[in-house]
């Protein structure tokens, strides 16, 4: 198997630097990823993480407008973007290797020289972004689900929960948030692609030695809702209803993470999964039925999502519960375990061929867990997983109460006919 090399070090200011050499490529990917997502916000800062991510692309002293910033990168054929999630915010740029230093200069410029002036404009843009995500019903379902699973806390907060606070956002709050959490201890600078270690570290020092030190963000403990819950949201414009059935899970980097991923493949991920075979192929109740394993730094959950006609919702829900019960009662087969292992190993290796995924794979481990797990160790853990391992996590996951979210037109009630 191909060897994946990485090198990590710290600058004098405690900024972690991760170098991932890929000499057979013609590009370089540079990212700053920080533990500065929504879970880093204090009560008076709600919305700051996402708002600040927008503002950093709006202009600097050297390039006063968002157009000038974008034009600087695109004149070299480069790409750049940012994103804000529950736990992390990320800023990245990708260019041909001959323009590597321009990428470093760009990221350094937006981080340390942003004017933070376009606050009124970004209020309007973020409001439009929220409406766009609400129009995407799968997106809306996922965000509603998170709010149900982790109520009244940062872990469950989404862009939909920030609207009122975003409208009242001030520069003082944003600057305070920036100064508190945008410190070297909360970030990893990742350099991947066709660049040697000496040059990568040299450019890291040149452009990011000015990163200020501070206190590392410590997330408040996430509290997963224990009670059985049904949330029905009505929407007259739906062609199909959207159903999500959710259970507790395991955290990112836990010993059980790979077992959950294998179980998820057997249950509802892929064309040969149990849920797809039963609900789509046998009963023709839905076109789309799948499960997802979600992992955060200290918690996780497993979701089963289906899109179907409103008249099929109760039948689909009953069959989901029956499929889970059958799995717990009869276990999994040797064939299913082998197929799940092959699928998971292939998915990891296929994804590692994508430079951005490759960089994130190593970066997220270093940022959230403080260390990188050797790939051979991870693969060995997957290969050695037993049916007993998978059934242990299955019994833990499904012994909890289900949390159900339904987007639909008219249906007022669903029956939870489950015995697990």
C-alpha positions in Angstrom: 0.0 0.0 0.0 1.1 3.5 -0.7 2.9 5.3 2.2 1.4 8.5 3.3 4.1 10.8 4.7 3.5 13.8 7.0 5.6 16.1 9.1 4.3 18.2 12.0 6.1 20.9 14.0 5.3 24.1 15.9 6.5 27.6 15.2 7.9 29.7 18.0 4.4 31.1 18.6 2.9 27.6 19.1 1.1 27.5 15.7 1.1 23.9 14.6 2.3 23.3 11.0 1.5 20.1 9.1 3.4 19.3 5.9 1.9 16.7 3.6 4.3 16.1 0.6 2.7 15.1 -2.7 5.6 15.4 -5.2 3.7 13.9 -8.1 1.1 16.7 -8.2 1.4 20.1 -9.8 -0.3 22.1 -7.1 -0.1 23.2 -3.5 -3.0 23.4 -1.1 -2.7 25.6 2.0 -5.3 25.8 4.8 -5.7 27.4 8.1 -8.2 25.3 10.2 -9.2 26.4 13.6 -11.2 25.1 16.5 -13.2 28.3 16.2 -16.6 27.1 15.0 -20.0 27.7 16.7 -18.9 25.7 19.8 -16.3 28.4 20.5 -18.8 31.2 20.9 -19.9 32.7 24.2 -23.5 33.6 24.8 -23.2 37.2 23.6 -21.2 36.0 20.5 -23.7 33.8 18.8 -23.3 34.0 15.1 -19.8 35.5 15.3 -17.9 32.4 14.0 -19.8 32.4 10.7 -20.0 36.2 10.4 -16.3 36.5 10.9 -15.5 33.9 8.2 -17.5 36.0 5.8 -15.8 39.3 6.7 -12.3 37.9 6.3 -13.0 37.7 2.5 -14.3 41.2 2.3 -11.1 43.3 2.1 -7.8 44.1 3.7 -5.7 47.3 3.8 -3.7 46.0 0.8 -6.8 44.8 -1.1 -9.7 46.8 0.1 -12.6 44.9 -1.6 -13.7 41.3 -1.9 -13.3 41.6 -5.7 -9.6 42.6 -5.3 -9.0 39.7 -2.9 -10.7 37.2 -5.3 -9.0 38.7 -8.3 -5.6 38.3 -6.7 -5.9 34.6 -6.4 -7.9 34.0 -9.6 -5.4 35.9 -11.8 -3.0 33.0 -11.0 -5.8 30.4 -11.8 -6.1 29.6 -8.1 -9.1 28.7 -6.0 -10.0 29.7 -2.4 -12.8 29.5 0.0 -13.8 29.3 3.7 -16.4 27.4 5.7 -17.8 27.5 9.3 -19.1 24.4 11.1 -20.1 23.4 14.6 -16.5 22.9 15.8 -14.2 24.3 13.1 -13.7 27.2 10.7 -11.4 26.7 7.7 -9.8 29.0 5.2 -8.0 27.5 2.2 -6.3 28.3 -1.1 -5.1 26.1 -3.9 -2.7 27.1 -6.7 -0.2 25.7 -9.1 3.1 25.0 -7.2 4.9 27.9 -9.0 2.5 30.3 -7.2 2.9 28.8 -3.8 4.1 32.0 -2.1 1.2 34.0 -3.4 -1.1 31.5 -1.6 0.8 32.1 1.7 0.7 35.8 1.3 -3.1 35.8 0.5 -4.0 33.7 3.6 -1.7 35.8 5.8 -3.3 39.0 4.5 -6.9 38.0 5.2 -6.0 36.7 8.6 -4.0 39.6 9.9 -5.0 42.7 7.9 -8.8 42.3 7.3 -10.6 45.6 7.6 -13.9 44.0 9.1 -15.9 46.9 7.6 -18.6 45.3 5.5 -20.8 44.3 8.5 -24.1 45.7 7.2 -23.5 44.1 3.8 -22.7 40.7 5.3 -25.9 40.8 7.4 -27.9 40.8 4.2 -25.7 38.1 2.6 -25.9 35.8 5.5 -29.6 36.2 5.7 -29.8 35.2 2.0 -27.5 32.2 2.7 -29.9 31.0 5.5 -32.9 31.3 3.1 -31.0 29.3 0.5 -30.2 26.5 2.9 -33.8 26.5 4.1 -35.0 26.0 0.5 -32.7 22.9 0.3 -34.9 20.5 2.2 -32.2 17.9 2.8 -30.1 20.7 4.2 -32.9 22.0 6.4 -33.6 18.4 7.7 -30.0 18.0 8.8 -29.9 21.3 10.6 -33.2 20.7 12.3 -32.0 17.3 13.3 -28.9 18.7 15.0 -31.0 21.3 16.9 -33.3 18.5 18.2 -30.4 16.2 19.2 -28.5 18.9 21.1 -31.1 21.5 22.2 -30.2 24.8 23.7 -26.5 24.5 23.3 -23.8 25.4 20.8 -23.5 21.8 19.6 -27.0 22.0 18.2 -26.9 25.5 16.9 -27.1 26.1 13.1 -27.3 29.1 10.8 -31.1 29.0 11.4 -30.7 29.7 15.1 -28.4 32.7 14.5 -30.7 35.0 12.5 -31.9 37.3 15.2 -28.4 37.7 16.7 -26.8 38.2 13.3 -29.0 41.2 12.5 -27.7 42.9 15.7 -24.1 42.0 15.2 -21.5 44.7 16.0 -17.9 45.1 15.1 -17.0 45.3 18.8 -18.4 41.7 19.3 -16.6 40.4 16.3 -13.3 41.9 17.2 -13.6 40.6 20.7 -14.4 37.1 19.3 -11.5 37.3 16.9 -9.0 38.4 19.6 -10.1 35.7 22.0 -10.2 32.6 19.7 -8.1 33.5 16.6 -4.9 32.6 18.4 -2.1 30.2 17.3 -3.1 27.5 19.8 -6.4 27.0 18.1 -5.2 26.6 14.6 -3.3 24.2 12.3 -1.6 25.5 9.2 -1.6 22.7 6.6 0.6 22.7 3.5 0.0 19.8 1.1 1.2 19.1 -2.5 4.3 19.6 -4.5 6.4 21.5 -2.0 9.4 20.3 0.0 9.5 20.5 3.8 12.2 23.1 4.0 10.3 25.6 1.7 7.0 24.8 3.4 8.4 25.6 6.9 10.3 28.6 5.7 7.1 30.1 4.2 5.1 29.2 7.3 7.5 31.2 9.4 7.7 34.1 7.0 3.9 34.7 6.8 2.6 33.3 10.1 5.1 34.1 12.8 2.9 37.1 13.6 0.1 34.9 14.8 -0.6 35.9 18.3 -0.7 33.4 21.2 -3.6 33.0 23.6 -5.8 30.5 25.3 -6.9 27.3 23.7 -10.7 27.0 23.2 -12.3 24.3 25.4 -15.7 23.3 24.3 -18.5 22.9 26.8 -19.6 19.3 27.1 -22.2 18.3 24.5 -25.5 17.0 26.0 -27.3 14.6 23.7 -31.1 14.6 24.3 -32.1 11.4 26.0 -35.9 11.5 25.6 -37.8 10.1 22.7 -38.7 13.0 20.4 -40.9 13.6 17.4 -40.7 17.0 15.6 -43.0 17.6 12.6 -42.5 20.6 10.5 -45.1 21.4 7.8 -44.3 22.8 4.4 -46.9 23.1 1.7 -44.4 23.2 -1.1 -43.0 19.7 -0.7 -43.3 17.1 -3.4 -42.0 14.5 -1.0 -41.8 14.2 2.8 -38.4 14.1 4.5 -37.9 11.7 7.4 -34.9 11.5 9.8 -34.6 8.9 12.5 -31.7 9.5 14.9 -29.8 7.7 17.7 -26.8 8.4 19.9 -23.4 7.5 18.6 -19.6 7.8 19.2 -17.1 10.6 19.0 -14.5 11.3 16.4 -11.3 9.4 17.1 -12.9 7.0 19.6 -12.0 3.3 19.6 -15.6 2.6 18.3 -15.6 5.1 15.4 -14.5 2.6 12.8 -17.0 -0.1 14.1 -19.8 2.5 13.8 -18.7 3.2 10.2 -18.8 -0.5 9.4 -22.2 -0.9 11.0 -23.4 2.1 9.1 -22.4 0.6 5.7 -24.3 -2.6 6.5 -27.4 -0.8 7.7 -27.9 2.0 5.2 -24.9 3.2 3.3 -24.5 2.0 -0.3 -26.5 0.1 -2.8 -26.4 -3.2 -1.0 -27.3 -2.0 2.5 -30.2 -3.5 4.4 -32.4 -0.4 4.5 -32.0 0.2 0.8 -32.7 -3.4 -0.1 -35.8 -3.6 2.1 -37.4 -0.2 1.7 -36.5 0.7 -1.9 -36.0 -2.7 -3.6 -38.5 -4.9 -1.8 -41.3 -2.5 -0.8 -40.8 0.4 -3.3 -41.5 2.9 -0.5 -38.8 5.4 -1.3 -36.2 6.3 -3.9 -33.8 7.6 -1.3 -33.0 5.8 2.0 -29.7 6.0 3.7 -27.9 6.2 7.0 -25.1 8.5 8.2 -22.6 8.2 11.0 -21.8 11.6 12.4 -18.8 12.2 14.7 -17.8 15.3 16.7 -14.8 15.7 19.0 -16.7 14.5 22.1 -20.0 13.0 20.8 -21.7 11.6 17.8 -25.0 10.3 16.4 -26.3 8.0 13.7 -29.1 9.2 11.3 -31.4 7.3 9.0 -32.9 9.6 6.3 -35.6 8.8 3.8 -37.5 10.8 1.2 -41.0 9.5 0.2 -44.6 10.4 -0.4 -46.5 11.4 2.7 -48.7 8.4 2.4 -45.7 6.1 2.8 -44.1 7.8 5.9 -45.7 5.5 8.5 -44.8 2.4 6.5 -41.3 3.5 6.0 -40.8 4.4 9.6 -42.2 1.0 10.7 -39.8 -0.8 8.3 -36.8 1.2 9.6 -37.6 0.0 13.1 -38.1 -3.6 11.9 -34.8 -3.5 10.1 -33.0 -2.4 13.2 -34.8 -5.0 15.4 -33.8 -7.7 12.9 -30.2 -6.6 13.0 -30.1 -6.7 16.8 -31.9 -10.0 17.0 -30.1 -12.0 14.3 -26.8 -10.1 14.1 -24.8 -9.6 10.9 -23.4 -12.1 8.5 -19.8 -12.9 7.6 -20.4 -11.8 4.1 -21.8 -8.4 5.3 -18.7 -7.8 7.5 -16.3 -8.6 4.7 -18.2 -6.3 2.2 -18.3 -3.5 4.8 -14.6 -3.7 5.5 -13.8 -3.6 1.7 -16.1 -0.7 1.2 -14.7 1.4 4.1 -11.1 0.7 3.2 -11.8 1.6 -0.4 -13.7 4.8 0.5 -10.7 6.0 2.6 -8.2 5.3 -0.1 -10.4 6.7 -2.9 -10.9 9.9 -0.9 -7.2 10.2 -0.1 -6.7 10.7 -3.9 -8.4 14.1 -3.5 -5.9 16.6 -2.2 -8.4 18.6 -0.1 -9.8 15.5 1.6 -6.2 14.3 2.1 -5.3 17.5 3.9 -8.5 17.5 6.0 -8.0 13.8 7.0 -4.8 14.5 8.8 -5.6 18.1 9.8 -8.8 17.3 11.7 -7.1 14.6 13.7 -4.2 16.9 14.8 -6.6 19.8 15.6 -9.3 17.9 17.5 -7.3 15.0 19.0 -3.8 16.5 19.2 -2.2 13.6 17.3 -2.5 11.7 14.0 -3.3 8.0 13.9 -1.0 6.1 11.6 -3.0 4.9 8.6 -1.7 1.3 8.9 -3.0 1.3 12.5 -6.4 2.5 11.3 -6.6 -0.1 8.5 -5.6 -2.8 10.9 -8.3 -1.8 13.3 -10.8 -2.0 10.4 -9.5 -5.4 9.2 -9.5 -6.9 12.7 -13.1 -5.7 13.5 -15.3 -8.6 14.5 -19.1 -9.2 14.4 -19.0 -8.9 18.2 -17.4 -5.5 18.0 -20.2 -4.2 15.6 -23.0 -5.7 17.6 -21.6 -4.1 20.8 -21.9 -0.7 19.3 -25.2 -1.5 17.6 -26.7 -2.5 21.0 -25.4 0.8 22.5 -26.7 3.0 19.7 -30.1 1.5 19.4 -30.8 1.0 23.1 -31.3 4.8 23.2 -34.6 6.4 22.4 -35.1 7.6 18.8 -35.3 11.3 17.9 -37.4 11.8 14.8 -37.7 14.9 12.5 -40.3 15.0 9.7 -40.7 17.6 7.0 -44.1 17.1 5.4 -47.3 18.7 4.1 -50.2 17.7 6.2 -49.4 14.7 8.4 -50.0 15.6 12.0 -49.0 12.5 13.8 -46.8 9.4 13.4 -46.9 6.2 15.6 -43.6 4.9 17.0 -44.3 1.2 16.7 -40.9 0.0 17.7 -39.7 -2.7 20.1 -35.9 -2.8 20.2 
